[in-house]
Amino acid sequence: MNEQQKRGTWIWYPGDFEVWLGNLFNNRRTERGAMFPPFWKQDSHWSTVEFSKAFTLDREETITIACEGQFNLALDGKLQFGQPKTFTVPQGEHKLNLKVWNQATPPALFIDGETIKTDSTWIVTYEDKLWIDENGIAHGSGIYVPAASWCFNSPDTPPSAYHLEREEQRPVSCDNVAANGTLYDFGRETFGYLKLKSLKGTVRIYYGESCEEALDKEHCETLDVLTASLPAAVPVGRDSVATVGSAGFSVASSKAFRFVYIEKDEGASYDEVLMDYEYAPFDAARSGLFRCSDDELNKIWDVAAYTMDLTTREFFMDGIKRDRWTWSGDAIQSYLMNYYLRFDVECVKRTIRQLRGKDPVTAHINTIMDYTFYWFKSILDYYEYTGDVDFVREMWPRMLSLMDYCIIRTDYDGLMKGQPDDWIFVDWVDFPMHKRGTLCFEQILFVEALHAMAVCAKLVDDEDDGYYELEAKRTAQKVKDIFWNSERHAYLHAIEDGQMNHQVTKFPNMFAILYGLANTDEQQDIMQSVMLNPAIPPITTPYMRFYELETLCMMGYQTQVLKEMRDYWGGMIREGATSFWEKYNPEETGVQHLAMYGRPYGKSLCHAWGASPIYLIGKYFLGVRPTMPGYEEYEVRPALGGLEWMEGDVPTPFGLIHIEMDSKQIKIRATGGRGTLYYQDRQVSIEANRDTILQI
């Protein structure tokens, strides 16, 4: 019996913890001392929630009650006095109802008794519709759902106290670059809270992912001002809040940096500079690993893993310096990379919930049409990797309302056209590409979103489960009829003002392969006419290189992908990267690599979508993927791609799958599931807890 079964756990209304935490998370962004909130709708948690459960007791039982908020307690419909910390429930059949109000943090409840304990078997509602008639009889018709819980299993650790771990670190070097200014180097990109011991007077702190940024006081993206004479938590501007502890003054808002330039006002001094590195803990023994004969690829894996760890926080973050928000397009890639690195399913669920928020739907997720479609796909991906159908059931009502929003906005052909309030992103591109009208790329994502709806409808036994399957097939055929050009062997770009834009880009074409819109012959045509065609404009962001290289891997081009990873991600490392960037153009040099968005240091040098080698290596070199939800069944299709040898671990719900391969044999060991090893025209069953060896 585990700890959560021995005692109760904190419970709350599903999604409220994520909405509340997401608001704290997304509003930490600053730009040169000014707070910078998200520009999309931010929801709030329900301020009043009712928790209820029925019991049958063989004998009376005394329970202890902890609550985040004010509450009342009703036994069998009758209110009890006060807000008791303990309460005795008599023998027999009874029903407990507790109504909790909390405007500041999500209403949450913890009850512990011999048999009565709060857990996911309790039901909750944000509107119980309870009223009393003239005879004193209570009536209620609220919509109840199973309560949410996570890891808060003590009355002393409520959900509102959740925080990441911290570890003190020191700079690796310092350089007195001015009479009153010192540059500190922490050795690699990091994230946390700067601390100054024995601070006196005022200091000005300039952060940089590069030394150039830290030393450019007028243009660095983030900065702080600390004054020792101020009492703790008194702000001098948004980024100037400080707390005083045993280690001295600590800035109150975390920052991303490698370099820190500290300039002292006249009379100011301090003894030492430290930082509290902030991180999400993980179990290394259950994490993905990779090693091979290529030292450069090993370094790429290590930097990609570190990039993922830096951007895995309360939620999956995009860039740790600038945006610090959750973005659906970034997040879906983080989820996939996470399935091959840490398999942190709780962070996946938190991020999916937070991105969706609450009804009513008033805009696309992050205001971006493509990001809405990725959100649907992320739920299907989650189910395939975890087998967790309960989460699909939880999200299904919000999937329905979001898809209704999309369908209402389709045109007469049933296709998605950008509206005036939509942001059509696709990718950052270095070549002319209009994003107006009806984009083929968006339609292919829409088809995949409909497909996700069709699969999930069957999982939750929705009575209209055939509707979305028919819509997915109808829309896919419409896309092919309109956009496929048999002469150019490619999907064309868009319809603008009723006219076809004949531009050919990689975006819709690679997604047509990835999502199965293109048949076998069309896939081969697309590879030759688009994906391998040097006349087609190249992709320069890791964001879409993720899908480009996955397409190449799907089509068997692992040798070319290995070269691309060495050139592209290896190129960043050769430029000094200690985490992977938001964008990389090999033709740029020096400080050109730091600029973006019209700002000299606008580019994120630690961006989640830069870590895609983790996913590519795990799925297409080690070759592991689930073929039934939650790895109940799985396949291993390893490919050396020109390597002499490789070995690695892929995390799954039942444990690790370990793969070793060289030119002579493949060896696999797994701790659960039913696996099949495929190599060329041979296949071998993988038995759990014993070595499976194939001589090649």
N, C-alpha and C positions, 0 to 999 in steps of 0.2 A: 504493500500500500504506500503510495507516494505521499509527499507532504500535502499536496493540494487535496487528496482524498481524506487525509487525517483531519483537516480543518477547513473552514470556509475560505472563500477567496472574494476579493472585491468584484462587484458586478456593476454594470451601467448599461444605458441604452446603446444598442449597436451603432457604431460610427461616431458617437459623441466625443469619446476620448480623442479620436483622430482629428475631428474637426477642431476641437479646442487646442490640442497640441500643435496642429498644423497652423493655426493662427499665430501662436507664439513663434513657431519655426519660420514662417514666411515673412514675418514682420521684423526679423532681425537684420534684414539687408540694410546697408547704409551706403551712401556715396559721399565721400569726403565729409563725414560728420552729419549728413542729413539722412533722416530715416526715409526708407523707400519701400512703401507697401506694395503688394501685388495690385495689378490693374484689373483683376477679375473679381467676381462676386465672392465675398468671404462670408460663409455661414457661421452660425453660432450653435452651441449645444442647446438641447432642450432644457429649460431652466427648472421644469417640474416633471418628475418621472415617478410613476407608480411601479412598485415591485410586488409581485405576489406569488404565492405557492400554497398548495393544499397538502396536508399531512395527515397520516393516521399514526397515533402514538399508542404504544402499549402501556406507557406510564407517563406521568407528567415530566416535562423537560424544561430546564432553565437555559436560556440562550443569552449570549452577550451580543451587543449591537454596537457597531461603529458606523459612522455616517459622515459623508462629505456634504454638509448642508444641514438645513433644519428639516425635521421630519415629524410625521405623525404615524401612529401604529394602530391598525384596526385588527381585531381578532373576530373572525366570523361576522364581519361587517360592522362591528361596534368599536368606536374609537376608545383608546385607552389613554390614561392620564399622562401628560408630559411627554418628554423625550427620554425614555428610560435607557440606561446602559445595560441593564439586564431585564429579562422578562420571562415569566413562567407560563408555558403553554400546557393546559390540562390534558389528561389522557383522553383519547378518542379522535374523531375526525374533525379537523379544523382547517381554516384558511387564514393565512397571514397576508395582510396588505400593508405596505409601508409607502407612503407618499413623501418624496424628498424634493426640497426646493433648494437650488443653489444657483445664483446668478453668475458667480465668479468662475467656478470650475464645474465640470460635469457632475450632476448628482450621482453619487455612488454609495453602495451599501455593502457592509460586511457583517455577516451573522455567523456565529459559531456556537454549536451545541453538540450534544452527543450524536444526534441524527439529523437535526435541522441545521443546514449549512447553506450559505449562498454559493451558487454555482450556475452553470449554464442551463440547468433544468428549471430555474426560475423564469418567469415571464415578465415582460415589462411593456409599458405603454407611456406615451407622452400626453395622452388624452384619454382618461378612463371614462369620461362621460357619465360619472357617477352622480346620481341624484336621488333624493329621498321623497317618496310620495306622501300623501296625507295620512297614510296609515303607518308611516315610519319605516316602510320597506325600501331597501336600497335597490336601485336599478343601475346597470352599467353596460355599455356596449363598445368599449374601446377596442382598438386593434392592437392585440398583444403579439409580441415576438419574443424569441428566446433571448435571455440576457447575454450580454457580452462580458468576457473576462480575459485576463491574460496571465501575468506573472506576479500579481500583487496578492500574496498569500498570507499577509500578516496585517492585523489591525493598525500597526504602526507604520506601514508602508502604503499609504493610499495612492491612487493613480496620479493625483496632482503633484506628488513628490517625485515623479519619474525624472531621471536625469541620466546622461551618459557617464561613462567612467573617465577619470582623469589620472594623468601620470606626469610627474615633474620631469622636465628636461632642461638641458643647458645648451647654450650656443657652442658651436665647435670652434669659433674664432671671432675676434673682434678687431676693428681697425679704427684708430682715431683719425678721421678724415678732416676734422676741423678742430679749432680750439675748444669749441663747446659741443662737438658732435661726434658720435661713435656709431659705426656700422657693425651690426652683429649678424653673423651667419649661423643658422641652425642646421646647415649641412644638406638639407633637402626640404622640399615642400612639406609644410606641416599645418596644423590647425589647432588653435586653442587660445589660451588667455595669457597675455604677457604679465609678468610680475617684476616689480622693482623693490629691492630690499633697501631699507633705511632711506627712503626718499625724503628729500627736503626741497621745498620750493616747487617750481613748475617745470615740467619737461614736455616736449612735443615729440610724438612718436609717429613715424612714417613707415608703413609696411610695404613690402614688395615681394612679389613672386620672383622677381629678378633684382639684382643689385641696382640696376638702372632705375627701376621703379621706386625703390626705397629711397634713393638719393634725390629723386625729382620731387621736391616738396610741393611744387605747384600742380603736379599732374598725377601723383600716386592715387590709387583708387580708394584706399582706406587710411585713416589716421586716428590718433587719439591725443588728448591733452590731459595730463594728470597734474593736480596741484595738491601737495601734501597737507597744506593748511586747511583744506576743506574737510568737513566731516564725511564719513563714509556715505556713499550713495547719493551725493549731491552733484547734480550734473552741471557741466559747463559745456552745453551742447550735447547732442545725442551720444557721441562716442567718448564722452569724458567721464562717465560714471565709473567710480572706482570703489572697491571694497578694501578694507584694511583687515589683515589677518596676521598670523604668526610669521608669514613670509614677507610681509610688507604690503605695499599697494599692488592690487591686481585690477586690471581693466575688467569691466563687467560684461563686455560683449566680446565674444570669440572672434578671431580673425584668421584668415588664411595668409600664410607668408612663408618665405624662406629667410629673407633678409629683413632686418629692422634697423632703421636709422633713428637714433634718439638724440635730440638736441636740447641742451639745458638752457633755460633762461638764466639771467645773471643771479648768482648766489645759490643756484640749485645744485643738488648733489644726490648720488645714490651709490650703494655699495656693489650691487650685483644685479644682473638681469637673468631671469629664469622664465619658464613658461609652463603652464599646465596643458599638456597635450590632451585633447578631448577625443574620445573614440567610442565606438560601439563594440563591446566585447564579442568574441567569437570563440568557438571550440576548434582549436587547431587540429585536434585528433580526428575531427569529422569534416575537415575542409579539403577542398580540391588541391592537388599538387601536380606539378609537371617538371620533368627534367628530360634532357635529350642530349644528343651528340654535338649540338650547335650552341656554343656559349652565348652567342648574341641572342638567340631565341630564348634561352633561359633568362637572360637579363630582361628581355621584353616581357616575359611572363611575370617576373618579379615586380617590375614597374607597373604593369597593368593591375596586378593584385593590390599593390599599395594604393594605386589610384582608386580602385573600388572601395578599399577600406576607408580612405579619406572621405569619399562621397557617400558612404553608408552611415547615416546618422539616425536621428529619430525617424527619418524617412530617407528614401533615396534622393539625394540632392544632385543637381546638375553640376554647377561650378561652385567651388567652395569659397572663391574670393568675391566674385561679382554678384551673380544672380542669387544664389543661396535659396532658391525656390524649388518646389517640386513641379516638374514639367512632364507631362504624360509621354511625349516622344522620347525624352531622355530616360524616363523611368522604365519603359518597357524593355529597353536594352539593358538597364541595370538588373531588372528581374532575371533576364536570360543569362547574363554573366554570373549573377549570384547563384543560379542553380548549378553552375559548374565550379563555384569557388567556396561559398560559405553555406549555401542552402538555408538562408535565413528567411523562412516563410513568414514569420511575424512581421518583418519589415516590409515584405511584399504586400501583405494584407493591409497594413497600416497605410501604405502609400496609395494603394488603390482606393481605399475608403476616403482618404483625405482629398484626393484629386476629384472624386465624384461629388463630395459634399451632399447637400440636401436638395430636395425638390422645393419649389418648381425650377425647372431648367429654363434659364434665360439666355444662355450662350453656350457655345462649345467649350469643352474643357480647355482651360488656359486661353480661351477665345479662339483656339486654332482648330479648324475643321479636321485636319489629319490627326490631331492629338485625341479627338473624340474617338476616332476609329481605332487608334492604337489602344485606347482604354478597353474597348470591347475585346480586342484580341488578347490583351494581357490577362483577362479573366479565364479565357480558354486555355492559354498557355499555363497559367497557374494550376488549373485542374489537371492538365495532362502531366505536369511534373509532380504533383502532390497527391492527386486522387481525392482532394478535399471537396466533396459535393456540398457539405454544409455551408461553406463560404459562398458557393454559387447560389444556393438558396437564399442566403442573406442578401446578396447583391442583386438578385433577379428583379425585384420591384424597381430598383434604380436603373437597371439595364432597360427595362420596358419603357420607363418615362424618358430616358435619354434617347432611345431609338425612335420613340414617337416624335420627339423634337426634330430628329434628323429627317424622318419620312415626311413630315409636314413641310419641310423646306426643299423637297425634291421638285424637279421641273416636270414638264409634261411627259418626258421620257423616263421618269423615275430616277433621274440622275441628280447628283449633288452639285449644285452651282454655288459659288461663293456669293454670299450676300454682303451688303455694305458694312455690316458689323462683324464680319468674319475675317480672321487672319488666315490666309493660305500660306503656309510656311514651306513645305516640301524640304528645302535645304538652303543653306547659304551657298550661293554659286558665284564663280568668278567669270561667268560668261552671260551674255544677254539671254534671259529666259522670263517671259511674261508669266504671271500667275493669275491672269484674268480668265473669266469665262468658266467653262466646264472642263476641268483638267482630267485627263485620262488617269493620271496617278491617283487622284482622289477617288475616282470611281472604283479602282481596283481595291483600295483600302476599304471602301464602303461595302464591296462584295464580301470581303473577309469579315467585316463587322457583322454582316447579315449571317454569314456562315457561323460565326461564334454564337449569335443569338439562336440559330437553329439547333446547334448541339446542346446549348444550355437549356433550351426549352424542353428538350427531351429529358434531360437530367432532373428537372424540377417538375416533370409531368404537367407542363402547361397545356391546357386544353386546345390551344391554337398552335401546337408545336410544329405543325406542317406549314404554317404560313411563311415563316422566315426561310425555310428551306426552299420553298417555291420562289420567294423574292430573290434569294441569293442566286438561284439558277437563272431566273429571268433577267436580272441585272447583269450577270456575267455575260449572257448571250448578247445583250444590248451593247455592252462595252466592246465586245469583239466585233459586232456588226459595224459599229460606228468608227472605232479607232484603229482596228487592225488593217494595215496596208500590206497586201500580199506582194506588191512590187518591191517595196523597200524592206520587206521581211521584218517589220517592226510595228509597235504601237506608236501612233502619232501623239503629239503633245496635248492639244486642246481644241475646243470649239469656242471661238470668240465672235460674238455678234452674228451668229449663224454660219460662220465660215470656219473651215478646218484650218488650224495652224499646223503646218506640216513639219514643224521642228521635231527632231528625234533626239531624245535624251535617254540616259540610262535608267532614270527613275521609274517610269511605268513599266519598262521592259523587264527590268530585273524583278520587280514585284509580280509581274505576270508569271514568271518562272517560280518564284518563291511560294506564291499562293495558289499555284495550280491552274491559273487561267489559261496558260499556253499549253497546247498538247505537245507530244514528244517531238513532232516535226517542227513545230513553231519554236520550241525551246532551242533546237539546234540552229534554226534560222536566226534567232535573236542573238545567240552566242556569237555567230560569225558577223552578223551585220551591225550589231550594237556593242555587246559587252567586250569583244576582242578587237573592235574596230578603232584604230588610233585616231580616226577622223571625228569620232564622237567626243564632245568635250569631257574632260576628266572630272572626277569627283575629288574635291580637296578637303572635305571634312571627314573626321573619323566617324561622324554620325551616319552618313550614307555609305562610307566605305564598309561599315558593318554589314550592310545588306549586299553591297557589291561583291565582297569577298565571300559571303555566305553563298551567293548565287554561283560563284566560280567553284566553291567546294561541292555544292550539290551536283554540279555537272562534271565533277571529277578532276578539277584543275588544282589539286592540292600543291603540286610542285610550283605552279605559278603563284599561288597564294603565299607559300612560304617565302618566295622571293619578294613579293609585295610587302609582307610583314617586315622583312629585313630592311627594305628600302624606306618604307613609310614610318613605321614605329621605331625601327632602328635609326632612321634619320633624325627623329626627335631626340633620341638618346645621345646621338653624336652632337647635337646642338646643345647638350647639357641638361636635357629634361630629366627630372627625378620623379615626375608624374606626367601623365599624358595629357595633351592639350585639346582645346576646343576645336582647333583647326591647325592644319600644317600644310604649307605650300613649300615644297623643296626649292623653288626658285627664289624664295625670299632669303635674305641674309641679315645677320646681326639683329639690331633692334626692330627690324621689320617684322620679325616673328612675334613681337610683343603687342603690336597694334591691332585693333579691331574696333568696329562701330565708330570710327572717326576719332578714337581716343588712343593716345600713344601706348597705353597699357590696358586697353579694354579687353584684350583676349584673356580668357581663362587658361591658365597653365596647369590646371588640374580639373578635368572635366570628365564626368562619368562615361559619356559615350566614347571616350578615348580608350577605354579598357577592353575593347572587343576581342583582342587576341585570346582572352580567357575562354570566351564562348566558342570561337572558331577552333581552338585547339581541343577543347573538351569534346565538342560535338563532331568535328570532322577530321581530326588527327587521331586522338584517342578513340573517337568514333562512337561515343555512347549517347543513346537517346532512349526515352521511354516509348514503347509501342502500345502499352496499355496504361491508363492513368495511375500515377503514383509508383511507377516502375514495377507494377505487378508483373508485367512482362517488359523486356527491354532487348535492345540489340546492341552489338558492338561491331562496328565496321572500321577497324583501324587502318590508317594510311600513313606511311612514313613521309611521303611527299619529298623524297630526296634525303631525309635524315638517315644516319647510320643506325641509330637506336633511339628509343624513347620509352619513358615510363611515367605513369601518373595515376592519380586517384580522382574519381568523380563521386561527389556526395549524392546520396539518394535518401529517401525516407527511411530505408532499412539499414543504412550504413554506407560504406565505401565500396565502389567497384575499382579494383586495382588492375591496371593493364601494363604489361611489359611487351615490347616488340623490338626485334632486330631483323636482320636479313635472313635469319634461320628459323625463328619460331615466334609464336605469340603465346603469352601466358596470361591468364585472367583468374582473379580470385574475387568472389563477391560474398556478401553476408546475407543475401536474401533475394527475393524475386526470382522470376524464371527468365533466363537470358539465352540469347542465341548469338554465337560468334559467326560472322560472315567474312570470308576472305576469298576473293575471286569467285570461283564457282563452287566453293565448299562452305558448308555450314556445320557447326558443332553446338550441341546444347551445353549451356553453362550451368553447372550444379553449384548450389550455395555451399560455402564453407569448405571447398576443396579446389585445388588447382585444376584449371582447364588448360591444356597445352595443345597447340596445333603446330606441327612442323611444316615449314614452308620452303 
